[in-house]
Amino acid sequence: MNKVLLIIQREYLTRVRKKSFIIMIFVVPLLILVMGAVIAMIAKSSDQLTNLQVVNVVDNTGIFAKKLHDVPNIKFTITNQDINTAKALSKKDETISTLYIPTDYNKQGAIQIFAKKKSPLQLTDEIQKQMNDIDFNNKMIQHHIDTAAIHSIKKTDVSVNAVEITDKGDKDANIGPNIAVSIACAIFIYLALFIYGGQVMRGVIEEKTSRIIEVIISSVKPFQLMLGKIIGVGLVGLTQFSAWIILSIISSKIAGHVFNTPQSPMVSAMAVIQTIPFGYILGCFLFYFLTGYLLYSALFAAVGSAVDSETETQQFMFPITMPLLFTYILSVSVLFRAPDSALAVWLSIIPFTAPVAMMVRLPFDPPVWQLALSMCLMVVGFMFTTYVAARIYRVGILMYGKKVSFKELGKWFFYKE
């Protein structure tokens, strides 16, 4: 055990003493704040990102041209030119598009827009919206329906507030913030497992290729070396995440004091965020980070021991990381919409997919038994992968110059001590 502790100490101190580690502790939270500010500024001035697009309208129906109205970055002009002349003008100038509306405009694909470059989605969507509104109004007039009355009726402002019934009383469900937190947790877990698991793999490859491993193995067992390396790098990741969380809390407090006006969006956002059980989510995040890291880093260590260079790892990396990647894609596209579905439940229980899937479900209060089962299986899962990886590691760490296949790895697993 003393030897394992020495390896853990070496792996931990070697990394945390690096200038890059110390700098990144402070730089990452700052970059996140700057990135958020830049995104907000870009979103506010998004209309200025695109150039003015002039749309020459060739309207054979005489219905639409005079009723199309300008919007930011889109200007409609009526032209009496034939379609070929108008197209020739658009071919010369990429800022001018030609909208052709034939008499039989109701046919599929009859209405066309011509431009020198591919038309932006914003342009085609705006034209479709306006033309649908114009066509709808015309049809109502043809049927002697009062369009003004219809539009006044359509202008309603009905909103639904989700309320959660609890033993302590009713409370706001905060669906929007919960979705944001769930996706953020999934992204952080996904990135963390790849980043720190990759560090373990690269560390094993470096020691193996430099032949330092031959000296180390003379003093410690391969399993002790692998375990010490995994735990040491894991503690580095835990230190980094803890520092980022503390700095993020401090920066949020400072931002709350800076934007302390009652009408400030920052104050409103902070009020909503405070209703989310961050202590509970943070505790689960740390658990799934550690167990998920131990599970995957053991496999990464086994891969690192089986190859002689990082370029040879690709054939083994994809099968290992595919469950994680599959769950991540589903998490940011499907699972947050149906956190209690059978798919979400099973993915949050299976150890190879649970670290990401359960973090998506946590803000939506999954049943306690599902969370407990998931945690128990995560512990069993990382113990099993550590055992499998150790069987491969003990052989591969001293194997040089041989192209390894999955069949060969299977043989290594069954080698006797």
C-alpha positions as CSV (number, residue, x, y, z in Angstrom):
1,M,0.0,0.0,0.0
2,N,2.9,2.4,0.7
3,K,4.2,1.8,-2.8
4,V,0.8,2.7,-4.3
5,L,0.7,5.9,-2.1
6,L,4.1,6.9,-3.4
7,I,2.9,6.4,-7.0
8,I,-0.2,8.5,-6.3
9,Q,1.9,11.2,-4.7
10,R,4.3,11.3,-7.7
11,E,1.5,11.4,-10.3
12,Y,-0.4,14.1,-8.3
13,L,2.5,16.4,-7.5
14,T,4.1,16.1,-10.9
15,R,1.0,17.5,-12.5
16,V,-0.3,20.1,-10.0
17,R,3.1,21.7,-9.8
18,K,3.2,22.5,-13.5
19,K,2.6,26.2,-14.4
20,S,0.1,25.2,-17.0
21,F,-2.1,23.5,-14.3
22,I,-2.0,26.5,-12.0
23,I,-2.7,28.9,-14.9
24,M,-5.6,26.8,-16.2
25,I,-7.3,26.8,-12.8
26,F,-7.8,30.6,-13.1
27,V,-8.0,30.9,-16.8
28,V,-10.9,28.4,-17.4
29,P,-13.5,30.2,-15.2
30,L,-12.4,33.5,-16.7
31,L,-12.8,32.1,-20.2
32,I,-16.2,30.8,-19.4
33,L,-17.3,34.3,-18.2
34,V,-15.8,36.0,-21.2
35,M,-17.4,33.4,-23.5
36,G,-20.8,34.0,-22.0
37,A,-20.4,37.8,-22.3
38,V,-19.3,37.5,-26.0
39,I,-22.2,35.2,-26.8
40,A,-24.6,37.6,-25.2
41,M,-23.1,40.5,-27.2
42,I,-23.2,38.6,-30.4
43,A,-26.8,37.5,-29.8
44,K,-27.8,41.1,-29.1
45,S,-26.2,42.3,-32.4
46,S,-27.0,39.3,-34.5
47,D,-28.8,41.4,-37.1
48,Q,-25.5,43.1,-37.9
49,L,-23.8,39.9,-38.8
50,T,-25.4,39.5,-42.2
51,N,-25.3,42.0,-45.1
52,L,-28.5,43.6,-46.5
53,Q,-30.1,41.3,-49.0
54,V,-32.2,42.9,-51.8
55,V,-35.0,40.7,-53.1
56,N,-36.3,41.6,-56.6
57,V,-39.9,40.2,-56.8
58,V,-41.2,38.9,-60.1
59,D,-44.8,38.4,-59.2
60,N,-47.0,37.0,-62.0
61,T,-50.0,36.7,-59.7
62,G,-50.1,40.4,-58.7
63,I,-51.1,39.2,-55.1
64,F,-47.9,39.1,-53.1
65,A,-45.4,41.7,-54.4
66,K,-47.0,44.8,-52.9
67,K,-47.7,43.2,-49.6
68,L,-44.2,41.9,-48.8
69,H,-42.7,44.1,-46.2
70,D,-39.0,44.8,-45.3
71,V,-37.4,43.3,-42.3
72,P,-33.9,43.8,-40.9
73,N,-31.3,42.8,-43.5
74,I,-34.0,42.0,-46.1
75,K,-35.4,44.6,-48.6
76,F,-38.1,43.7,-51.1
77,T,-38.4,45.6,-54.4
78,I,-40.9,45.1,-57.2
79,T,-39.5,44.6,-60.7
80,N,-41.3,44.6,-64.0
81,Q,-38.5,42.7,-65.7
82,D,-39.0,39.2,-67.0
83,I,-37.6,36.3,-65.0
84,N,-34.5,35.8,-67.2
85,T,-33.5,39.4,-67.0
86,A,-33.9,39.5,-63.3
87,K,-31.9,36.3,-62.9
88,A,-29.1,37.8,-65.0
89,L,-28.9,40.7,-62.5
90,S,-28.7,38.3,-59.6
91,K,-25.9,36.4,-61.3
92,K,-23.8,39.6,-61.4
93,D,-24.5,40.8,-57.8
94,E,-24.5,38.3,-54.9
95,T,-26.4,40.8,-52.7
96,I,-29.4,40.7,-55.0
97,S,-31.8,37.7,-55.1
98,T,-34.7,37.2,-57.4
99,L,-38.0,35.8,-56.1
100,Y,-40.2,34.3,-58.8
101,I,-43.9,33.8,-58.1
102,P,-45.7,32.1,-61.0
103,T,-49.5,32.1,-61.5
104,D,-49.7,28.5,-60.4
105,Y,-47.9,29.3,-57.1
106,N,-49.8,26.6,-55.2
107,K,-47.9,23.8,-56.9
108,Q,-45.1,22.1,-55.0
109,G,-41.8,23.9,-55.8
110,A,-43.4,26.4,-58.1
111,I,-42.1,29.5,-56.1
112,Q,-38.3,29.9,-56.6
113,I,-35.6,32.2,-55.3
114,F,-32.5,32.7,-57.4
115,A,-29.2,33.9,-56.1
116,K,-25.5,33.8,-57.0
117,K,-24.8,32.0,-53.7
118,K,-26.9,29.7,-51.7
119,S,-29.7,31.7,-50.0
120,P,-29.5,32.0,-46.2
121,L,-32.1,30.0,-44.2
122,Q,-33.2,33.3,-42.6
123,L,-34.1,34.7,-46.0
124,T,-36.1,31.7,-47.3
125,D,-37.9,31.3,-43.9
126,E,-38.9,35.0,-43.8
127,I,-40.3,34.9,-47.4
128,Q,-42.2,31.7,-46.7
129,K,-43.7,33.2,-43.5
130,Q,-44.8,36.4,-45.2
131,M,-46.3,34.7,-48.2
132,N,-48.2,32.2,-46.1
133,D,-49.7,35.1,-44.1
134,I,-50.6,36.9,-47.3
135,D,-52.2,33.8,-48.8
136,F,-54.1,33.1,-45.6
137,N,-55.5,36.6,-45.5
138,N,-56.5,36.5,-49.1
139,K,-58.4,33.3,-48.7
140,M,-60.2,34.6,-45.6
141,I,-61.3,37.7,-47.7
142,Q,-62.5,35.5,-50.5
143,H,-64.7,33.6,-48.0
144,H,-65.9,37.0,-46.6
145,I,-64.2,36.5,-43.2
146,D,-63.3,39.6,-41.2
147,T,-59.5,39.3,-41.1
148,A,-59.1,42.1,-38.5
149,A,-61.4,40.1,-36.0
150,I,-59.4,36.9,-36.6
151,H,-56.0,38.6,-36.0
152,S,-57.3,40.3,-32.8
153,I,-58.5,36.9,-31.5
154,K,-55.1,35.3,-32.4
155,K,-53.2,37.9,-30.3
156,T,-53.4,36.0,-27.0
157,D,-50.8,35.7,-24.3
158,V,-51.4,32.4,-22.5
159,S,-48.5,30.8,-20.6
160,V,-48.3,27.7,-18.5
161,N,-46.2,27.6,-15.3
162,A,-45.1,24.1,-14.3
163,V,-45.6,23.5,-10.5
164,E,-44.2,20.6,-8.6
165,I,-46.3,19.0,-5.8
166,T,-44.0,18.1,-2.8
167,D,-44.5,17.1,0.8
168,K,-43.4,20.6,1.8
169,G,-45.9,22.3,-0.5
170,D,-46.1,23.4,-4.1
171,K,-43.0,24.9,-5.7
172,D,-41.9,26.1,-9.1
173,A,-40.6,23.3,-11.3
174,N,-38.1,25.5,-13.1
175,I,-38.0,23.4,-16.2
176,G,-35.8,25.7,-18.2
177,P,-33.0,26.0,-15.6
178,N,-33.2,22.2,-14.9
179,I,-32.7,21.5,-18.6
180,A,-29.7,23.9,-18.8
181,V,-28.2,22.3,-15.7
182,S,-28.7,18.7,-16.9
183,I,-27.1,19.4,-20.3
184,A,-24.2,21.3,-18.6
185,C,-23.6,18.3,-16.3
186,A,-23.6,15.9,-19.2
187,I,-21.1,18.0,-21.1
188,F,-18.8,18.4,-18.1
189,I,-18.8,14.6,-17.3
190,Y,-18.2,13.7,-21.0
191,L,-15.3,16.1,-21.3
192,A,-13.8,15.2,-17.9
193,L,-13.8,11.4,-18.7
194,F,-12.1,12.0,-22.0
195,I,-9.5,14.5,-20.8
196,Y,-8.3,12.8,-17.6
197,G,-8.7,9.3,-19.0
198,G,-6.6,10.4,-21.9
199,Q,-4.0,11.7,-19.5
200,V,-3.7,8.3,-17.9
201,M,-3.3,6.6,-21.3
202,R,-0.6,9.1,-22.5
203,G,1.3,8.7,-19.2
204,V,1.4,4.9,-19.6
205,I,2.6,5.2,-23.3
206,E,5.3,7.8,-22.3
207,E,6.7,5.6,-19.6
208,K,6.5,2.5,-21.8
209,T,8.3,4.1,-24.8
210,S,11.0,5.7,-22.6
211,R,11.7,2.3,-21.0
212,I,11.3,3.9,-17.5
213,I,8.6,1.3,-16.8
214,E,11.2,-1.5,-16.8
215,V,12.9,0.2,-13.8
216,I,9.6,0.9,-12.0
217,I,8.3,-2.7,-12.5
218,S,11.3,-4.0,-10.7
219,S,10.1,-2.4,-7.5
220,V,6.2,-2.5,-7.7
221,K,3.7,-4.8,-9.2
222,P,2.0,-3.8,-12.5
223,F,-1.4,-3.6,-10.7
224,Q,0.0,-1.2,-8.0
225,L,1.5,1.0,-10.7
226,M,-1.7,1.2,-12.7
227,L,-3.8,1.8,-9.6
228,G,-1.5,4.5,-8.4
229,K,-1.4,6.3,-11.8
230,I,-5.3,6.2,-12.1
231,I,-5.9,7.5,-8.6
232,G,-3.2,10.2,-8.9
233,V,-4.5,11.6,-12.1
234,G,-8.1,11.3,-10.8
235,L,-7.1,13.5,-7.7
236,V,-5.6,16.0,-10.1
237,G,-9.0,16.2,-12.0
238,L,-10.9,16.5,-8.7
239,T,-8.6,19.3,-7.5
240,Q,-9.1,21.2,-10.8
241,F,-12.9,20.8,-10.7
242,S,-13.1,21.8,-7.1
243,A,-11.1,24.9,-7.8
244,W,-13.2,25.8,-10.8
245,I,-16.4,25.3,-8.7
246,I,-15.2,27.5,-5.9
247,L,-14.0,30.2,-8.3
248,S,-17.3,30.1,-10.2
249,I,-19.3,30.5,-7.0
250,I,-17.1,33.5,-6.0
251,S,-17.4,35.1,-9.5
252,S,-21.2,34.6,-9.4
253,K,-21.4,36.3,-6.0
254,I,-19.3,39.2,-7.4
255,A,-21.6,39.4,-10.4
256,G,-24.6,39.5,-8.2
257,H,-23.2,42.5,-6.3
258,V,-22.2,44.3,-9.5
259,F,-25.6,43.8,-11.1
260,N,-27.7,44.4,-8.0
261,T,-30.5,46.4,-9.5
262,P,-33.9,44.8,-9.0
263,Q,-34.6,44.9,-12.7
264,S,-31.3,43.4,-13.7
265,P,-31.5,40.1,-15.7
266,M,-28.5,38.9,-13.7
267,V,-30.5,39.2,-10.4
268,S,-33.4,37.4,-12.0
269,A,-31.2,34.6,-13.2
270,M,-29.5,34.3,-9.8
271,A,-32.9,34.0,-8.1
272,V,-33.9,31.2,-10.4
273,I,-30.6,29.4,-10.0
274,Q,-30.8,29.5,-6.2
275,T,-34.0,27.3,-6.4
276,I,-32.0,24.4,-8.0
277,P,-30.5,21.9,-5.4
278,F,-26.9,22.5,-6.4
279,G,-25.5,20.7,-3.3
280,Y,-27.3,17.5,-4.2
281,I,-26.4,17.7,-7.9
282,L,-22.7,18.6,-7.0
283,G,-22.4,15.6,-4.7
284,C,-23.8,13.3,-7.4
285,F,-21.6,14.9,-10.0
286,L,-18.4,14.2,-8.0
287,F,-19.5,10.6,-7.4
288,Y,-20.2,10.0,-11.1
289,F,-17.0,11.8,-12.1
290,L,-14.9,9.6,-9.8
291,T,-16.5,6.3,-10.6
292,G,-16.9,7.0,-14.3
293,Y,-13.2,8.2,-14.4
294,L,-12.1,5.0,-12.6
295,L,-14.1,2.8,-15.0
296,Y,-12.9,4.4,-18.2
297,S,-9.3,5.3,-17.1
298,A,-8.6,1.7,-16.3
299,L,-9.5,0.8,-19.9
300,F,-7.5,3.7,-21.2
301,A,-4.5,2.5,-19.1
302,A,-4.9,-1.0,-20.6
303,V,-4.9,0.5,-24.1
304,G,-1.8,2.5,-23.3
305,S,0.0,-0.6,-22.1
306,A,-0.9,-2.5,-25.3
307,V,0.5,0.0,-27.8
308,D,3.9,1.6,-28.5
309,S,2.6,5.0,-29.7
310,E,-0.5,7.2,-29.4
311,T,-1.3,6.7,-33.1
312,E,-1.9,3.0,-32.5
313,T,-4.6,3.6,-29.9
314,Q,-7.4,4.5,-32.4
315,Q,-8.5,0.9,-33.1
316,F,-9.1,0.3,-29.4
317,M,-10.3,3.8,-28.4
318,F,-13.5,3.9,-30.5
319,P,-15.1,0.6,-29.1
320,I,-14.3,1.8,-25.6
321,T,-15.6,5.4,-25.9
322,M,-18.6,4.5,-28.2
323,P,-21.1,4.0,-25.3
324,L,-20.0,7.4,-23.8
325,L,-20.3,9.2,-27.1
326,F,-23.7,7.5,-27.9
327,T,-25.1,8.6,-24.6
328,Y,-23.7,12.1,-24.9
329,I,-25.4,12.6,-28.3
330,L,-28.7,11.2,-26.9
331,S,-28.4,13.4,-23.8
332,V,-28.2,16.7,-25.6
333,S,-30.9,15.8,-28.1
334,V,-33.4,13.3,-26.6
335,L,-33.0,12.4,-23.0
336,F,-33.5,15.8,-21.4
337,R,-36.9,15.8,-23.2
338,A,-37.9,12.5,-21.7
339,P,-35.9,12.0,-18.5
340,D,-38.2,9.3,-17.2
341,S,-38.5,7.2,-20.3
342,A,-37.4,3.6,-20.4
343,L,-34.4,4.5,-22.6
344,A,-33.2,7.2,-20.1
345,V,-33.7,4.9,-17.1
346,W,-31.7,2.0,-18.6
347,L,-28.9,4.3,-19.8
348,S,-28.7,5.8,-16.4
349,I,-28.3,2.4,-14.8
350,I,-25.8,0.7,-17.1
351,P,-22.3,1.6,-15.8
352,F,-20.8,2.5,-19.2
353,T,-23.5,5.1,-19.9
354,A,-24.7,6.1,-16.4
355,P,-22.2,8.9,-15.7
356,V,-23.7,11.0,-18.5
357,A,-27.3,9.8,-18.6
358,M,-27.9,10.1,-14.8
359,M,-26.5,13.6,-14.7
360,V,-29.1,14.5,-17.3
361,R,-31.9,13.0,-15.2
362,L,-30.7,14.3,-11.8
363,P,-32.4,17.8,-12.0
364,F,-35.7,16.0,-12.7
365,D,-35.6,14.0,-9.4
366,P,-35.3,10.4,-10.5
367,P,-36.6,7.8,-8.0
368,V,-34.2,7.1,-5.2
369,W,-34.0,3.4,-5.9
370,Q,-32.9,4.1,-9.5
371,L,-30.2,6.4,-8.2
372,A,-29.0,3.9,-5.6
373,L,-29.0,1.0,-8.1
374,S,-27.0,3.2,-10.6
375,M,-24.4,4.1,-8.0
376,C,-24.0,0.5,-6.8
377,L,-23.6,-0.7,-10.4
378,M,-21.0,2.1,-11.0
379,V,-18.9,0.8,-8.1
380,V,-19.2,-2.8,-9.4
381,G,-18.5,-1.6,-12.9
382,F,-15.2,0.2,-12.1
383,M,-14.1,-2.7,-10.0
384,F,-14.7,-5.1,-12.9
385,T,-13.0,-2.9,-15.5
386,T,-10.0,-2.4,-13.2
387,Y,-9.7,-6.1,-12.8
388,V,-9.9,-6.7,-16.6
389,A,-7.5,-3.8,-17.3
390,A,-5.0,-5.0,-14.7
391,R,-4.9,-8.5,-16.4
392,I,-4.1,-6.8,-19.7
393,Y,-1.8,-4.2,-18.2
394,R,0.6,-6.7,-16.5
395,V,1.4,-8.3,-19.9
396,G,1.2,-5.3,-22.2
397,I,3.4,-2.9,-20.2
398,L,6.5,-5.0,-21.0
399,M,5.5,-5.9,-24.6
400,Y,7.3,-4.0,-27.3
401,G,7.3,-3.9,-31.1
402,K,4.2,-6.1,-31.6
403,K,1.0,-5.2,-33.3
404,V,-1.8,-6.0,-30.9
405,S,-5.3,-7.1,-31.8
406,F,-8.4,-7.7,-29.7
407,K,-7.8,-11.4,-30.0
408,E,-4.3,-10.9,-28.5
409,L,-5.7,-8.8,-25.7
410,G,-8.0,-11.7,-24.9
411,K,-5.1,-14.1,-24.6
412,W,-3.3,-11.7,-22.3
413,F,-6.3,-11.7,-20.0
414,F,-6.1,-15.4,-19.5
415,Y,-2.4,-15.6,-19.0
416,K,-1.5,-17.0,-15.5
417,E,0.5,-15.0,-13.0
